[in-house]
Amino acid sequence: MAFVFDDGKPAMTTVQLLSPEGMARPVPYHHVSIGTGSRQVHVAGQVGRDADGRPVGDTDELADQVAQALRNTARGLAGAGASFTDVVRLRFYVTEWTPEQMDDLMAGVARVADELAIPQPFPPSSLIGVEVLYAPDVRVEIEADAVLD
């Protein structure tokens, strides 16, 4: 297990998040994660739909879709005995991405960050703009990789 220092307080965890000196700041994520556990968890792309495949919230609103996709990601992690504190990597795929959408994306994150105990800043993350996902009304898909001991 690795020791992680958050606000000067040591904690035991299988994931250490850091942003080494000389890397770009501020960004809403850490640049590096170190997984010291032996079990890997990979959550397939989650979208803003419920368990029955129905869209949740306003399908035109990126924030609504991000919030639901993160809730679905949390369910996938929980099914493997993990949570967002075990995540070593997040990937966001967003359709027709422009930098002007960042506030909407982050509003969706903020909506569920406390509820889902999402670390701030994030673990290392990628935001990838794509033309289209598997259905025209799907605006975001989120993948997560985690490590457990």
Backbone as a chain_set.jsonl record, in Angstrom:
{"seq": "MAFVFDDGKPAMTTVQLLSPEGMARPVPYHHVSIGTGSRQVHVAGQVGRDADGRPVGDTDELADQVAQALRNTARGLAGAGASFTDVVRLRFYVTEWTPEQMDDLMAGVARVADELAIPQPFPPSSLIGVEVLYAPDVRVEIEADAVLD", "coords": {"N": [[0.831, -1.186, 0.0], [0.382, 2.271, -0.643], [1.399, 5.404, 0.739], [-0.493, 8.321, 0.851], [-0.573, 11.793, 0.819], [-2.816, 14.115, 1.811], [-3.656, 17.302, 2.201], [-1.683, 17.301, 4.134], [-2.19, 15.099, 5.726], [-1.579, 11.745, 6.37], [-2.668, 8.831, 4.553], [-3.804, 5.497, 3.978], [-3.804, 3.838, 0.912], [-4.456, 2.3, -2.295], [-3.898, 3.734, -4.467], [-1.945, 6.349, -5.583], [-1.986, 9.732, -6.2], [-0.501, 12.307, -8.092], [1.075, 15.395, -9.091], [3.829, 16.082, -10.573], [6.501, 18.446, -10.05], [6.997, 21.015, -12.434], [5.166, 20.219, -14.312], [2.222, 21.105, -16.198], [0.053, 23.48, -14.666], [-2.705, 25.356, -13.364], [-4.656, 22.444, -13.525], [-7.658, 20.489, -13.877], [-7.077, 17.947, -12.948], [-4.872, 15.318, -11.772], [-1.561, 14.64, -12.976], [-0.287, 12.193, -12.835], [-0.738, 8.832, -11.784], [-0.235, 6.271, -9.421], [-0.663, 2.967, -9.158], [-0.754, 0.606, -6.678], [-1.907, -1.733, -6.037], [-3.056, -5.136, -6.685], [-5.225, -5.978, -8.148], [-6.98, -5.142, -11.024], [-9.457, -2.906, -12.238], [-11.643, -2.283, -14.828], [-13.813, -0.112, -16.201], [-16.18, -0.094, -18.643], [-17.146, 2.228, -21.267], [-19.402, 4.6, -20.061], [-22.594, 6.146, -20.251], [-25.054, 8.85, -20.397], [-27.508, 7.508, -19.576], [-30.187, 5.572, -18.084], [-30.499, 2.39, -16.275], [-32.227, 0.998, -17.897], [-31.662, 1.934, -20.358], [-32.757, 4.35, -21.049], [-32.599, 7.842, -21.805], [-31.362, 10.19, -19.402], [-32.366, 13.142, -17.849], [-31.994, 16.239, -19.662], [-31.392, 15.612, -22.949], [-29.99, 17.293, -24.574], [-28.342, 18.653, -22.937], [-25.114, 18.826, -21.89], [-24.088, 18.794, -19.26], [-26.063, 17.37, -17.785], [-25.82, 14.832, -18.955], [-23.152, 14.187, -18.364], [-23.22, 14.072, -15.534], [-24.971, 11.857, -15.104], [-23.563, 9.846, -16.476], [-21.273, 9.685, -14.884], [-22.463, 8.789, -12.504], [-23.268, 6.252, -13.384], [-20.767, 5.172, -13.927], [-19.745, 5.09, -11.331], [-21.44, 3.115, -10.287], [-20.57, 0.892, -11.762], [-17.915, 0.718, -10.829], [-18.448, 0.231, -8.093], [-19.65, -2.267, -8.269], [-17.468, -3.868, -8.586], [-16.294, -3.61, -6.203], [-14.982, -1.228, -5.868], [-14.28, 2.356, -5.822], [-14.429, 5.863, -6.728], [-12.126, 6.769, -5.479], [-10.298, 4.816, -5.942], [-9.626, 4.994, -8.549], [-7.378, 5.162, -11.255], [-7.252, 6.267, -13.727], [-9.176, 8.265, -15.917], [-11.269, 8.586, -18.776], [-12.792, 10.795, -20.955], [-15.03, 10.977, -23.531], [-16.261, 13.194, -25.798], [-18.793, 14.395, -27.867], [-18.492, 16.395, -30.812], [-16.715, 18.296, -29.679], [-15.792, 21.416, -28.238], [-13.695, 23.919, -26.781], [-15.31, 25.729, -25.443], [-17.261, 24.261, -24.219], [-16.332, 23.355, -21.812], [-17.119, 24.48, -19.307], [-19.754, 23.499, -19.074], [-19.28, 20.728, -19.014], [-17.771, 20.525, -16.632], [-19.695, 21.459, -14.865], [-21.459, 19.33, -14.802], [-19.822, 17.436, -13.563], [-19.428, 18.719, -11.069], [-21.993, 18.602, -10.061], [-22.276, 15.993, -9.11], [-19.999, 15.389, -7.672], [-19.564, 15.446, -4.805], [-21.53, 13.62, -3.944], [-20.605, 11.235, -5.126], [-18.06, 11.034, -4.169], [-15.84, 11.954, -5.687], [-12.488, 12.436, -6.327], [-10.873, 15.619, -6.06], [-8.282, 17.513, -7.239], [-9.064, 15.551, -10.234], [-8.124, 12.067, -10.849], [-5.468, 11.172, -13.207], [-6.581, 12.197, -16.379], [-8.217, 12.105, -19.567], [-9.595, 14.086, -22.123], [-11.378, 13.599, -24.87], [-12.238, 14.67, -27.965], [-14.783, 13.687, -30.144], [-16.423, 12.837, -33.236], [-18.932, 11.505, -33.292], [-20.789, 9.366, -31.078], [-22.123, 6.149, -30.124], [-24.869, 6.567, -30.498], [-26.977, 9.157, -31.784], [-27.94, 10.98, -29.833], [-26.265, 10.729, -27.684], [-23.924, 12.386, -25.885], [-21.653, 12.226, -24.319], [-19.218, 9.896, -23.161], [-17.839, 7.918, -20.636], [-14.955, 6.369, -19.415], [-13.351, 4.298, -16.959], [-10.477, 3.332, -15.113], [-9.305, 1.369, -12.477], [-7.527, 0.45, -9.453], [-7.24, -2.124, -7.123], [-6.325, -3.554, -3.907]], "CA": [[0.0, 0.0, 0.0], [1.134, 3.525, -0.728], [0.924, 6.504, 1.553], [-0.858, 9.516, 0.1], [-0.746, 12.915, 1.719], [-3.851, 15.049, 1.384], [-3.672, 18.361, 3.209], [-0.744, 16.979, 5.186], [-2.624, 13.96, 6.527], [-1.304, 10.487, 5.679], [-3.78, 7.893, 4.41], [-3.443, 4.279, 3.265], [-4.598, 3.64, -0.289], [-3.75, 1.586, -3.354], [-3.682, 4.688, -5.56], [-1.306, 7.606, -5.223], [-2.158, 10.733, -7.253], [0.439, 13.402, -7.939], [1.415, 16.252, -10.227], [5.218, 16.45, -10.328], [6.975, 19.795, -10.341], [7.337, 21.253, -13.826], [4.056, 19.855, -15.201], [1.241, 22.19, -16.327], [-0.886, 23.74, -13.578], [-3.599, 24.4, -12.725], [-5.545, 21.638, -14.355], [-8.61, 19.85, -12.965], [-6.727, 16.541, -12.749], [-3.462, 15.027, -11.522], [-0.881, 14.146, -14.169], [0.263, 10.854, -12.63], [-1.286, 7.977, -10.731], [0.539, 5.062, -9.181], [-1.495, 1.919, -8.581], [0.093, -0.371, -6.008], [-2.678, -2.947, -5.791], [-2.841, -6.235, -7.627], [-6.433, -6.225, -8.945], [-7.354, -4.027, -11.89], [-10.873, -2.767, -12.579], [-11.81, -1.468, -16.035], [-15.232, 0.143, -16.434], [-16.448, 0.269, -20.038], [-17.741, 3.546, -21.452], [-20.725, 4.832, -19.482], [-23.257, 7.301, -20.859], [-26.114, 9.481, -19.622], [-28.764, 6.751, -19.653], [-30.439, 4.741, -16.91], [-30.263, 0.952, -16.454], [-33.089, 0.517, -18.981], [-31.221, 2.541, -21.607], [-33.47, 5.605, -21.313], [-31.838, 9.053, -21.484], [-31.655, 10.831, -18.123], [-32.214, 14.589, -17.966], [-32.142, 16.854, -20.98], [-30.377, 15.003, -23.816], [-29.194, 18.351, -25.194], [-27.494, 19.258, -21.911], [-23.906, 18.065, -21.598], [-23.957, 18.629, -17.808], [-26.945, 16.272, -17.366], [-25.26, 13.562, -19.414], [-21.928, 13.929, -17.604], [-23.6, 13.655, -14.182], [-25.496, 10.489, -15.139], [-22.477, 8.937, -16.876], [-20.443, 9.485, -13.697], [-23.215, 7.898, -11.6], [-23.173, 4.898, -13.936], [-19.379, 4.744, -13.71], [-19.655, 4.74, -9.905], [-22.102, 1.812, -10.112], [-19.651, -0.112, -12.289], [-16.821, 0.586, -9.87], [-18.971, -0.402, -6.875], [-19.875, -3.677, -8.562], [-16.179, -4.552, -8.445], [-15.765, -3.297, -4.88], [-14.128, -0.04, -5.984], [-14.924, 3.669, -5.846], [-13.606, 6.831, -7.448], [-10.822, 6.927, -4.825], [-9.429, 3.757, -6.462], [-9.438, 5.221, -9.986], [-6.059, 5.63, -11.68], [-7.357, 6.917, -15.039], [-10.499, 8.538, -16.489], [-11.298, 9.065, -20.162], [-14.056, 11.406, -21.354], [-15.218, 11.158, -24.97], [-17.344, 14.167, -25.938], [-19.078, 14.643, -29.281], [-18.39, 17.758, -31.335], [-16.096, 19.056, -28.597], [-15.12, 22.706, -28.361], [-13.297, 24.357, -25.447], [-16.403, 26.475, -24.803], [-18.117, 23.317, -23.497], [-15.692, 22.934, -20.565], [-17.942, 24.858, -18.153], [-20.876, 22.562, -18.99], [-18.751, 19.443, -18.576], [-17.412, 20.631, -15.218], [-20.941, 21.598, -14.102], [-21.937, 17.966, -14.596], [-18.959, 16.831, -12.542], [-19.721, 19.367, -9.789], [-23.317, 18.161, -9.626], [-22.221, 14.682, -8.442], [-18.676, 15.172, -7.068], [-19.694, 15.085, -3.39], [-22.348, 12.4, -3.883], [-19.83, 10.071, -5.561], [-16.714, 11.147, -3.584], [-14.866, 12.059, -6.772], [-11.355, 13.261, -5.879], [-10.591, 16.877, -6.745], [-8.432, 17.285, -8.662], [-9.27, 14.189, -10.737], [-6.963, 11.27, -11.25], [-5.129, 11.496, -14.592], [-7.778, 12.15, -17.222], [-8.143, 12.571, -20.95], [-10.842, 14.537, -22.72], [-11.167, 13.321, -26.286], [-13.344, 15.092, -28.819], [-15.118, 12.746, -31.215], [-17.524, 13.319, -34.071], [-20.189, 10.9, -32.863], [-20.698, 8.134, -30.304], [-22.943, 5.08, -30.705], [-26.222, 7.044, -30.811], [-26.866, 10.598, -32.022], [-28.245, 11.797, -28.661], [-25.249, 10.505, -26.653], [-22.923, 13.454, -26.009], [-20.443, 11.924, -23.556], [-18.991, 8.527, -22.698], [-16.754, 7.976, -19.656], [-14.324, 5.104, -19.041], [-12.53, 4.402, -15.755], [-9.597, 2.233, -14.724], [-9.025, 1.459, -11.045], [-6.671, -0.586, -8.886], [-7.576, -2.559, -5.764], [-5.283, -4.436, -3.372]], "C": [[0.873, 1.247, 0.0], [0.549, 4.543, 0.234], [0.653, 7.695, 0.65], [-1.072, 10.626, 1.108], [-1.721, 13.902, 1.11], [-3.98, 16.08, 2.489], [-2.788, 18.003, 4.397], [-1.102, 15.779, 6.028], [-2.339, 12.667, 5.767], [-2.542, 9.603, 5.629], [-3.277, 6.671, 3.653], [-4.378, 4.124, 2.074], [-3.788, 2.848, -1.298], [-3.472, 2.487, -4.545], [-3.051, 5.952, -4.999], [-1.432, 8.54, -6.421], [-1.169, 11.864, -7.021], [0.593, 14.18, -9.24], [2.829, 16.754, -9.983], [5.527, 17.894, -10.722], [7.345, 19.895, -11.816], [6.251, 20.846, -14.808], [3.011, 20.966, -15.144], [0.305, 22.253, -15.127], [-1.568, 25.067, -13.855], [-4.411, 23.662, -13.78], [-6.474, 20.895, -13.41], [-8.333, 18.362, -12.741], [-5.252, 16.445, -12.379], [-2.856, 14.472, -12.802], [-0.465, 12.684, -14.051], [-0.536, 10.122, -11.562], [-0.415, 6.738, -10.642], [-0.391, 4.075, -8.496], [-0.607, 0.851, -7.975], [-0.64, -1.665, -5.703], [-2.44, -3.983, -6.869], [-4.064, -6.544, -8.483], [-6.772, -4.977, -9.738], [-8.846, -4.08, -12.184], [-10.953, -1.84, -13.787], [-13.304, -1.331, -16.303], [-15.39, 0.634, -17.87], [-17.148, 1.623, -20.095], [-19.168, 3.633, -20.943], [-21.286, 6.136, -20.03], [-24.385, 7.79, -19.964], [-27.467, 8.808, -19.765], [-28.926, 5.909, -18.404], [-30.235, 3.265, -17.25], [-31.118, 0.35, -17.562], [-32.731, 1.141, -20.325], [-31.925, 3.83, -21.968], [-32.592, 6.805, -20.965], [-32.302, 9.653, -20.16], [-31.407, 12.323, -18.284], [-32.451, 15.051, -19.386], [-31.036, 16.327, -21.889], [-29.528, 16.041, -24.541], [-28.196, 18.967, -24.219], [-26.305, 18.361, -21.583], [-23.781, 17.805, -20.099], [-24.825, 17.482, -17.3], [-26.346, 14.926, -17.746], [-23.984, 13.21, -18.65], [-22.275, 13.419, -16.209], [-24.093, 12.212, -14.174], [-24.414, 9.49, -15.53], [-21.541, 8.673, -15.698], [-21.152, 8.608, -12.67], [-23.125, 6.451, -12.084], [-21.763, 4.336, -13.757], [-19.187, 4.319, -12.258], [-20.309, 3.39, -9.632], [-21.211, 0.677, -10.617], [-18.488, -0.353, -11.345], [-17.283, -0.158, -8.624], [-19.214, -1.892, -7.08], [-18.616, -4.508, -8.432], [-15.551, -4.29, -7.079], [-14.859, -2.079, -4.864], [-14.966, 1.23, -5.895], [-14.01, 4.616, -6.621], [-12.252, 7.055, -6.776], [-9.826, 5.865, -5.283], [-9.068, 3.969, -7.932], [-8.039, 5.769, -10.262], [-6.121, 6.374, -13.009], [-8.816, 7.07, -15.436], [-10.325, 8.997, -17.932], [-12.707, 9.569, -20.466], [-14.043, 11.54, -22.874], [-16.429, 12.063, -25.127], [-17.538, 14.469, -27.42], [-18.971, 16.13, -29.608], [-17.795, 18.724, -30.314], [-15.54, 20.395, -29.065], [-14.749, 23.142, -26.948], [-14.395, 25.125, -24.706], [-17.333, 25.565, -24.004], [-17.56, 22.924, -22.126], [-16.525, 23.291, -19.341], [-19.114, 23.904, -17.979], [-20.41, 21.193, -18.5], [-18.45, 19.48, -17.078], [-18.636, 20.847, -14.332], [-21.542, 20.224, -13.834], [-21.129, 17.237, -13.546], [-19.316, 17.393, -11.169], [-21.041, 18.883, -9.201], [-23.248, 16.87, -8.809], [-20.914, 14.431, -7.692], [-18.769, 14.752, -5.605], [-20.438, 13.766, -3.229], [-21.513, 11.15, -4.166], [-18.41, 10.054, -5.004], [-15.635, 11.125, -4.672], [-13.72, 12.953, -6.302], [-11.215, 14.525, -6.729], [-9.202, 17.314, -6.341], [-8.611, 15.801, -8.988], [-7.979, 13.391, -10.743], [-6.592, 11.656, -12.687], [-6.32, 11.241, -15.516], [-7.461, 12.621, -18.63], [-9.534, 12.992, -21.38], [-10.624, 14.465, -24.225], [-12.405, 13.736, -27.068], [-13.54, 14.1, -29.953], [-16.282, 13.306, -32.017], [-18.862, 12.807, -33.556], [-19.876, 9.685, -32.003], [-21.725, 7.16, -30.872], [-24.378, 5.469, -31.036], [-26.159, 8.569, -30.915], [-27.141, 11.471, -30.801], [-27.234, 11.617, -27.53], [-24.119, 11.503, -26.87], [-21.613, 13.129, -25.319], [-20.414, 10.445, -23.193], [-17.754, 8.575, -21.806], [-16.274, 6.567, -19.341], [-13.475, 5.338, -17.793], [-11.7, 3.143, -15.573], [-9.242, 2.443, -13.261], [-8.119, 0.306, -10.629], [-7.113, -0.849, -7.455], [-6.449, -3.439, -5.246], [-5.704, -5.876, -3.389]], "O": [[1.963, 1.263, 0.573], [-0.651, 4.54, 0.507], [1.467, 8.036, -0.208], [-1.695, 10.409, 2.148], [-1.484, 14.453, 0.036], [-4.379, 15.745, 3.604], [-3.099, 18.354, 5.535], [-0.377, 15.463, 6.971], [-2.804, 12.502, 4.64], [-3.365, 9.62, 6.544], [-2.417, 6.793, 2.781], [-5.594, 4.261, 2.206], [-2.569, 2.736, -1.169], [-2.873, 2.049, -5.528], [-3.566, 6.549, -4.054], [-1.034, 8.186, -7.531], [-1.009, 12.332, -5.894], [0.285, 13.691, -10.326], [3.023, 17.738, -9.269], [4.894, 18.469, -11.608], [7.935, 18.974, -12.38], [6.382, 21.09, -16.007], [2.925, 21.687, -14.151], [-0.173, 21.231, -14.635], [-0.982, 25.87, -14.581], [-4.792, 24.232, -14.803], [-6.122, 20.684, -12.25], [-9.237, 17.605, -12.388], [-4.477, 17.366, -12.636], [-3.567, 13.895, -13.626], [-0.307, 12.006, -15.066], [-0.956, 10.712, -10.566], [0.075, 6.226, -11.648], [-0.853, 4.319, -7.382], [0.207, 0.249, -8.676], [-0.047, -2.599, -5.163], [-1.719, -3.744, -7.837], [-3.958, -7.298, -9.451], [-6.844, -3.881, -9.183], [-9.423, -5.154, -12.356], [-10.396, -0.742, -13.772], [-13.981, -2.317, -16.596], [-14.809, 1.646, -18.26], [-17.676, 2.102, -19.092], [-20.032, 2.849, -21.336], [-20.554, 7.102, -20.245], [-24.643, 7.219, -18.904], [-28.465, 9.471, -20.045], [-27.947, 5.567, -17.739], [-29.849, 2.926, -18.368], [-30.772, -0.697, -18.109], [-33.416, 0.908, -21.321], [-31.728, 4.36, -23.061], [-31.91, 6.791, -19.941], [-33.49, 9.627, -19.839], [-30.364, 12.73, -18.795], [-33.036, 14.338, -20.203], [-29.858, 16.571, -21.626], [-28.465, 15.712, -25.066], [-27.307, 19.716, -24.626], [-26.477, 17.261, -21.057], [-23.405, 16.703, -19.701], [-24.373, 16.697, -16.468], [-26.361, 13.987, -16.95], [-23.767, 12.043, -18.324], [-21.69, 12.44, -15.746], [-23.677, 11.424, -13.324], [-24.357, 8.395, -14.969], [-21.064, 7.551, -15.532], [-20.515, 7.77, -12.031], [-22.929, 5.535, -11.285], [-21.596, 3.151, -13.467], [-18.541, 3.307, -11.985], [-19.796, 2.603, -8.836], [-21.11, -0.37, -9.979], [-18.116, -1.498, -11.09], [-16.602, -1.067, -8.149], [-19.005, -2.689, -6.165], [-18.682, -5.714, -8.196], [-14.417, -4.694, -6.823], [-14.055, -1.914, -3.947], [-16.196, 1.183, -5.894], [-12.952, 4.217, -7.106], [-11.311, 7.492, -7.44], [-8.628, 6.001, -5.035], [-8.287, 3.202, -8.494], [-7.576, 6.701, -9.605], [-5.159, 7.042, -13.388], [-9.603, 6.132, -15.311], [-9.371, 9.698, -18.268], [-13.69, 8.858, -20.258], [-13.135, 12.155, -23.435], [-17.512, 11.737, -24.64], [-16.581, 14.759, -28.138], [-19.31, 16.995, -28.8], [-18.305, 19.826, -30.113], [-14.915, 20.502, -30.12], [-15.435, 22.763, -25.998], [-14.402, 25.164, -23.476], [-18.118, 26.053, -23.191], [-18.236, 22.238, -21.36], [-16.631, 22.481, -18.42], [-19.441, 23.534, -16.852], [-21.069, 20.572, -17.667], [-18.831, 18.57, -16.343], [-18.621, 20.459, -13.164], [-22.076, 19.982, -12.751], [-21.683, 16.502, -12.729], [-19.488, 16.636, -10.213], [-21.181, 18.77, -7.983], [-24.066, 16.665, -7.912], [-20.738, 13.353, -7.125], [-18.113, 13.791, -5.203], [-20.018, 12.899, -2.462], [-21.696, 10.122, -3.514], [-17.632, 9.157, -5.33], [-14.657, 10.381, -4.588], [-13.949, 14.101, -5.919], [-11.41, 14.503, -7.944], [-8.964, 17.477, -5.145], [-8.355, 14.924, -8.163], [-6.885, 13.949, -10.655], [-7.336, 12.4, -13.326], [-6.975, 10.202, -15.437], [-6.557, 13.427, -18.848], [-10.526, 12.344, -21.047], [-9.79, 15.18, -24.78], [-13.494, 13.205, -26.849], [-12.589, 13.72, -30.636], [-17.034, 14.149, -31.53], [-19.812, 13.575, -33.401], [-18.835, 9.048, -32.167], [-22.158, 7.337, -32.011], [-25.042, 4.758, -31.791], [-25.374, 9.204, -30.211], [-26.634, 12.59, -30.726], [-27.341, 12.295, -26.508], [-23.442, 11.478, -27.898], [-20.572, 13.68, -25.675], [-21.451, 9.827, -22.95], [-16.747, 9.188, -22.161], [-17.073, 5.68, -19.039], [-12.944, 6.43, -17.589], [-12.159, 2.033, -15.844], [-8.916, 3.556, -12.848], [-7.965, -0.678, -11.352], [-7.332, 0.079, -6.676], [-5.696, -4.011, -6.034], [-4.94, -6.747, -2.973]]}, "num_chains": 1, "name": "protein.A"}
